[in-house]
Amino acid sequence: MAAVAELARTVGIAPACRALAVPRAAWYRHRRAQEAAPALPARPTPARALSAAERAAIVEVLHTERFVDQAPAEVYATLLDEGISLCSVRTMYRLLAAAEEVRERRNQLRHPVYRKPELWATAPHQVWSWDITKLLGPTTWTYFYLYVILAIFSRYVVGWMVAHRESATLAERLIQETCAKQTIAPGQLTLHADRGSAMTSKPVAFLLADLGVTKTHNRPHVSNDNPYSESQFKTLK
């Protein structure tokens, strides 16, 4: 309606309504409502309102190293125990909102954006994927651990082992024997795994560095970055 009023000053109400596709009845109804609405009086400032200097002092207290990681309720309670009363908890929230600081005030860890691993092989023994899964034993609460190393170019199982436990030492031995059996040269192979304890262990990392094998891992808390091993385990079971 503001555009109709602006244009009507130049060409008149009827041409302005036709140009902007606004019914004249709607325009007159809007104008009558504006004329009938009483003007709201300015809200008076309460007598006990904080001055600008007092508000600045409270914000400065909230910014101190002592209180910067605490919620206003904690700040209020701590100061009250010391016999200091600056303002109410709600006033602290209003002052923080005016400064656009109403958010999580604790110093929390910010997780970086991890690059999604790309498992791409154009020839045999370029990229391997390995993982460990549980297999049910012959009696209740007994399990075996199946270690499988898979070549993603052909989906061929290049190395595997069944053990009674998940161990970085066993994983190190399997990887070393498989690389020797497949005659892997330094700089030839990339080995991908998830972030299990055996996969991220120091013995396995040192072994891969000695063999010249590049290692990659899933992104944290992302289970589908190793789809080849997971799919193979699903088919197997």
N, C-alpha and C positions, 0 to 999 in steps of 0.2 A: 504493500500500500504506500510505502514511502516513495517508490518510483512513480506511482500514479500522481501523488501530490506534487512531486517535483516537475513532472511533465505538464500537469494541468495548469501550472502558473504561466506556461508559454502558449499552449494550444487550447486550453479549456478542458473541462472534465470529460465531456462525451468523447472527443477525439482521443484523449489520453487513455480512457478505458478501452476504446476500440483497438488502439495500437498495442496495448499490453494484454488484451484478451481478458479483461477484468469486468465482470458485470457491474453496471452503474449502481444497482441496488446494493451489492456488496460494499462498494465504495462509500455510499451514503450511510450504510449501517455501521461501517467502521468509524466514520467521522462522528456520527452521533454518539457512539460508545466512548470515543475519546473526549468529546465535549461533556458528557455526563459524568465521567469518572472524576472523583474529587482528587485534588493534588495531595499527595501524601506529605505530611510535615516531616522536616528533617528530624532524625532520631537524636534526642539529646544525649550528650556524653554523661554517663553516670558520675556521680560525685566521687565515688571511690575508685574510679578507673585509674589504671597505672599510667604514669607519664611516659614519654618516649625514653627518657633516661633510665627509668626503672625497668622498662621492657628490655632495653639494651643490656642492662646489668644482669637480668635473669638469663638472657640468651648467652651471655659471656660465661656465666656459671655452668650452663649446660654444655658449653664447648670446652670446658676445662678437661685436662687429662684424667682427672678423677672421675668425672661423670660422663665422659663422651660415649662410653659403651653401655650406659645404663638407661633403662626406661624412665620416663618422668615419675612414675609411681615410686620407683626405687630411690630416685633423687630426692623426692619429697619426703619419704620416710627417713632417709639418712640425715637430711638437714633438720628434720623435726626432732630426731634424737639428740642433735647438738644444740637444740634450742633456737633454731633459725627457721623462720617462716617467710619465704619470699612471696609465694602466691599459691593458688590451688593447682592440683594436678591438671585440671582441665585448661587452666590458663597456660601452663607449660606446653600442652599439646597445641593450643591456638598459636602460640609464638613460634613453635617449631613448624607448624603448617604454613604460617606466613613466610617463613624462610625456606619452604619446600624441603624440609628435613624430617618429615614424618615418614619413616621407613624403618627397616631393621637396623638398629643402632649398634649391634654387636659387630666386632671385627671378624666376619666369617670368611671362610675360604671360597674364592671364586674359581670355579672350574673352567679351564681354558677350552677352546673349541679344538678338538682333535681331528686330524685329517683322516678320512675314511680310507682304510687300506684297500688297494686294488690288486687282486690276485689274477695276474694275466700271464699265460704261458703260451708261447708259439712253437715250442719244441720240448722233447722229453728232458726231464731233470733240470728244468729252469726254476720251477716253483714247487715246493712240497708243502703239504699241510699235515699237521700231526695233532693228535689229541689223545686223551685217556678217558675211558668209560668204564662203568661198573657192569659186571655180569653176575647174575644170581648164581649162588653155589648150590650144592645138592641138598643142604639143610637150611633151616630158617636162620636168618641173620648172618649168613656167610656169603661173601662176595669174592670175586676175582676181578683184577684190574687188567683191562685190555689196552695195550699201547699200539697205536696204528699210525704209520707214516704213509701218506697217500700222495702220489704224483698227480697234480691236478690236470696235466695235459691229457693223460690217458686214463685217469682214475685207477691206475694200477697201484696195488699195495706193494711198496718197495721194502717195507720193514714192519714187523709186528712182534709183539711179545705179550704173554700172559703172566701176571705176577700176583702175589698175595697182598701187595701194598702199592701205594702210589709213592714213588721215590724219585728224587732228582738224580741220584746215583744210577738207578736203573735206566732212567731216560737218557742220561749221558752215554751209558754203554750202548744202548740201542741205536742212538743217532750216530755214534762213532762207527759201529759195525756196519750200519746201513750205508754210510758214505763210503766206507772202504769197499764194500761189496759192489756198489754201483760206480766205483772209480770217479768220484766227484772231485773236480779240480778246484783249487782256490779261486774265488770270484765267480764261479759258475752258478751257484745255487742260492735261492732265497727260501728260507724256512719260516712258515707262518704258523702261529699257534694262538690260543686264547691266553688269558692272564692267570692261569692256574699256578699254584705254588711251584710245581715242577717246571713249568714252562718259563717262568721268570726267575728261576734260581740262578745263583752265581756259577755253580759248576757247569750248567748247560750254556750259559752266556760265555764263559771262558773257553769252553770247548768249541763253540761256533766261531769265536774269534780266532782260535788257533787253526781251524780248518778253512778259514776264509769264507764262511757261509754267512750271508746277510740274514738277520732275524727280524721279523715283524710280529706285531701282536694286535689283538683286537683293541678297539677303543674301550675305555673303562665302562662297565655296566652295559655293554652292547654285545648280545649273544650271537647275533647273526652275521658277524664279520668273518666267521670261519665256516661258511656254508658247506664246503665240500666234505669235511670230516663229520660234521653233524648229520648231513644227509646219508653218508655211508654208514654211520652208526645206526640210524633209524632203519635203513634197509636191512642191515645185519640182524637187528633185534626183532 
